[in-house]
Structures are given as C-alpha cells and as structure tokens.
Amino acid sequence: MPSISLEEVNDVGLMDRVDTKFYFHERLLPNILMSILNEYSVLEIQGQRLMPYQSHYYDTSSFQMLKWHHNGKLNRYKIRKRTYLLTGDTFLEVKYKNNKGKTEKFRRINGDDEEKDRAFISLKTPFTWTDLNHVMNNQFDRIMLVNHNKKERVSIDLNLGFSNGDNNYSKMERMVILEIKSERHVGMTELQRSLKFLHIYPHSFSKFVTGMYLHYKTLKYNRFKRRFLDINKVLEKDIL
C-alpha cells in the first residue's frame, strides 16, 4: 500500500462519525488486506508501519468504572494514559460515553505532570486523582489505514497483551481487533464488503474490560461471558 503521513491522517476529518469494531483470527488478515490493496493508504512513521502502543488504565478501589461498563450505564467514564512508543508521546485520556450512546474523548499531552493531571481529571470526570488506582496495562501493535476515496479511517490492532503490574502477562496473539471510523452516511466500503464476504460481523470489544477479566477473576463479568466465549471460538479457528 502507498504510505501516508501522520499529518495527512489527522486531516481526515470525521465530525459526524460511526465507530464499528470487528474481531477475528489473524490468519484472515492477509487476505483482507490484499482485497483492499488499491483502496487504502497506510500510516508510516520513521519508516515503520506497525506502531507499538502501551496503555495504563485507572479505576477506583471499588472498580466503579468497570462496574458502570458491566451494567451498561451511560454517562460513564474510562481513564487511561497511552504512550505511542515509536514517538514517545504520552497522553492522559478520558473517554466519556453519554446518555445518547455517543463517545467523546478528551486528552492532555505529556500526562506526566501530577498537578496538571489532577486538574484535568477533576475537570473532565466526577473523580479526583486520589480516587484512582493503576489497575491494568495493555500493549499492542497497530496498523492505521486511510481510504483514498471516502471519509474513513481504519485501525488494526495485533499482538495484544495485558498485565496488572505483577509478573503475570496474558497474550491474545492470534486476535485482530479492527475498528472502522467513517462518516455516518459513507455507504459500504471495500473493507466492509471484504469483512462481510468472510462472515466477519460487528462486535463490541473493550481492551479495558478484557484485560480486567484476565487479571481480576473475582469481579462480576456476567454480561460479558458470551463475548468471551465467542472470542475463544475465534481464537481456536484454524481456517483461512
């Protein structure tokens, strides 16, 4: 695929967008990429197209944010620090899902100044910085695509790994998480046709919830059990 710069990726404005996630076995990815080869460009930074990410997630001592997510509560929050390992940039991020189901993301660059972190969290959430504990880390590699002809960006995450700060590290190496961000009325794209042809359909997927499930087994996950069973079936598939 032809390359595209970070500035060009950021120029793809998606003001009224729809975010759709898919997950599938990595064996299917080469065929999917081949099928859309002429329709997309790929982000390239410093000669690399596979970008390593690391995230640190925060929650209260009672795991309030996980509980809100589990109960399907709207007007809920997710708090993390994300580092783009290739460039070294770190952001403190708040994701807020409102009562209309729309997700907003707020971020502060270089989230390593505790006083500014405190002010940011107090401004953007109902929590204070002292309410929060570092509960989970995750790592993954990302490919970023941009459609040549339509307002569409695509992130493809691979090599997922999770830990909660101890020596236990859980990997989901064969899983691909693909997210399409497109304008609301963009219509069917080549990528969507390719996924549909392979019987890959939209599913919700949260790295935060997945990592918590892998490392905090005593918490409540009833609402997500079917999803985790489905993920296990996907990872067990051995077909092209």
N, C-alpha and C positions, 0 to 999 in steps of 0.2 A: 504494500500500500504506500502511496505517497505520504510524506511526513507533513506535520502541521505544528506550528509553534504554540506555546502556552498563551501568548497574546492573541493569536488567532482563535484558539479555543474559547477564550474569555469573551471574544467579540460575538460569539453565537448567543445572542440574547434570547432568553426563553422566559418572557414575562408572565405568560399565562400557560403554564406547562402542566403536563401529566407525567408522573414518575411511575414506571412499571417495572417490577422485578421478576426475574426468572432464575431458576437454578437447575443445573443438570450436570451430568458426568463429563469430566474433561475430555474424554475420548471423542465427544461430539464437536468440540470447539474447532479443530482444524477444518472440518467440512463446512461449518457455519461461516468461518472467516473466508474460505475460498469462494463461497457462494455470493459474498458481498464485496469481493475484492475491488471492483471498479466503482463502487458507490460511496466509499468512505476514505477519509484520511486518518492517520494515526498520530497521536501526540508523540513528539520526540524531544527530549531534553538531554543535552550533553551527549548526544549520540545513542541514548538509550530509549527504548520503547516500552520496557517493563519497569514500572515505577514502584519502588518499595515504600510502604506506608506503615506507620505504627500509631496505635491509639491507646489512650489511657482513659478508662471510664470511671465515673464517680457516682456514688449513691449515698443515701443516709444510712445510719446504723440500723434502721428498721427496713431498709431496701424499699423506700417509698416509691421511687421511680419505677423499679421493676414491678412492684405491685400494681401501680397505675397501668402500666403496659399490659400486664396479665389480665386485669379486669376490663380492658378495653376502654378505659376512661379517656375522654377527650380533655382538652386543655391540660395536657401533660408535657413533661419535660424529659430531655436526655442531655447529659453534660459529659463532655469529653475534652481531652487535649489530643490533637492529632499532629504528628510530625511527618513531613514529606522528606524521607531520608536522603533522597538524591540532592535536594537543595538545602536541607537543614532547617527549612521554615517550620515553625510550630504555631498552631492556633489553639486558643481556648474557644470551644464552640458550645453553643446552646441550641438544641433543636426543640421547637415548640409545636405541638400538634393542637390546633384549636378545635372548637366545638363544631366546626363545619368540615372537619377532616383534612384541612389544609395544613401543610407543614412549613414552618418558617425556620430559617437558620440564621443565627447571629454569631459572629466570630470576632475575636480580638487577636491580632497578630502578636507573635512572640509572647505566648502565655507563660512567662517565667518571672513576672514581677508580681509578688504576692499581694501588694496593696492594690494594684490595678485589677488583679484577678478578683479580689474581694469586692471591689466596687462594681465590676462587670456582672458578677453573679447576683449581687443584691439588686442591681438594676433590671436584669433580664429574667430573673426567676423569683419564686417565693422563698428561696433558701438563702442562707448565708454561707460563706466559705467554710466556716467552722462546723456547719451541719454535715459536711461532705467527707466521705472516705474514699480512698482509691480502692476500687473493688475488682478491677479486671483490666487486662491488657489484651490487645489483639494485634496481629501482624498479617499483612497480605501484600501481594503484588498486583498492580493494576495496569491494564491497557485502556487507553482512552481514545475513542473514535468520534469523528465528526462527519455527518452526512454532507456530501457535496451539494445536494440539490434541495434539501429540506431542513427546517429548523429542528435538528435532532442531534443530541449527544448521547454517547453510549459508554458506560464504564463496565469493564470486565475484570472481576476480581478472582485471583487464583492463589493457591498455596496458603490458605487460611490457617492461622494458628492462634491459640488462646492460652492465657495463663492468668493466675490471680496473685502473682507475686511470689509464690513458692517455687519449688523445683518441678512441679507438675506442669507439663506443656502438652496441650491437646492439639492435634493437627487434623485438618479436613483437606488433605492434599488433592483429592480427586474431585472436589466440588468446585464448580464455577458459579459465581453469582454475577449475573448480568443485569444491569439496570438501564432502561431507556428513558431519557428525559426528552420530551418532544412537545411541540405546541399542541394545544388541545384538539385542534381540528386538522392536524397534518395529514391524516389518512394513513393507509397501510404502506409501510416502507419495505425495502428488500429484506432487511433483517427480520422484521416481523413475519414476512412470508416464509423465510427460511426456518424460523423457530416453529411456526405453525405446521410446516411440512414435516418436521421431525417430531410432532406431537409434544412440543415443549410449550407449556401454557403458563400464564402469570401466576405467581405465588408471592405472598408476603414473606419476607426474611429479614430478621434483625440480628446483626452481629452481636449486639449487646446482649440480647436475650439468649442467643445460642451459647455465647461464652459463659454467661452466668449459669446456664443449665449444666454445662460441662463441669463446672467447678464448685457449684453450691447446690448439691443434690437435695438438701433438706428443705429448700424453699418450694413454694407451690408453682407447678407448671401445668396443671390440668388442661388449661385452654390451649396449650401448645403441643400436647402429646401427639396428636395426629400429624402435626407438621414434622416433628422429629422422626416419627415412624416413616413418613414419606421421604425425608432426607436420607435415612438409612437405606431405603429401597433404591433411591437414585444412585447412591454410592456403591451399591452392590451390583449394579448393572455392568455387564461386560460386553455390550454390543456397540457397533459403530453406527 
